[in-house]
Amino acid sequence: MLYTKIDSNGNATDIPRTYDEIKRDEFVSNNKIIPAERMFVQNKVFEGYACVPVAEKPVPPVGKIAKLMIPTEKNPDGSFNRKWEMVDATDEEIEEESRVKRLLRDATLIKHLDRITPLRWNAMSDADKQSVTDYRQTLLDLPKDKNWPFVEIPDLPEAIKSM
């Protein structure tokens, strides 16, 4: 759950933040003690905050990132819907996304493909061997994709899922 700061009219004035971020910031800036999250949530609006329920982050188009914005859509219960804006990715964000995607790809190779022993390989059908070989090559070729690093890691083939 995230929470957003609201003004006296009930309008959101800040991007949604976690309970821990609010607790830290309120103590540091205002020397306020925020109650335990359970109490914070029960009050729905405590000390000028409203709930922002969990929502799926949208998939941005290639070269853009989804940035969390100040929510504007208010629900009847006083909570707010999350609002996202698609913005161009900076060079630093592209570099970080590339680093993360390489880590995910490498972890997939190590966890699922490098552990295939000769005994397991020999027990596979020719079709399964081909699907594993193609999948491995697809993973290795991902950084060459024109949309890199804004690509999805493909799902494991059935031959690997069943191991």
Buried (B, 14 or more C-beta within 10 A) or exposed (E): EBBBBBEEEEBBEBBBBEBEEBBEBBEEEEEEEBEEBEEBBEEEBBBBBBBBEEEEEEEBEEEBBBBBBBBEEBEEEEBBEBBBEBEEBEEEBBEBBBEEBBEBBEEBBEEBBEEBEEEEEEEBEEEBBEBBEEBBEBBEEBEEEEEBBBBEEEEBBEBBEEE
